Amino acid sequence: MVFFTLGFLNASNFIVDVMERATSFVSILNQVTCFVVSVAAVNYGTTKVV
């Protein structure tokens, strides 16, 4: 019973760890996307002026 409980806790910790990693990965993707969009907007703005 103790072994099963410890296994369950480890599984829960693993799931939480995966969720946290996924959240940080999505956050990084979001930042990269915002950067790319802002660079594209600047490039479009400068080419539009020229």
C-alpha positions, 0 to 999 in steps of 0.5 A: 500500500505504501509503495502504491501511494508513493508511486501515485505521489511520484506520478502526481509530481511528474504530471505537475512537472510536465504541466509546469514545463509546458506552461513555460514552453508556451510562455517562451513561444508567446514571447518569441511570437510577440517579438517576431510580430513586432519586428515584422510590424517595424519592417512593414512600417519602414518599407511602407514609408519608403 
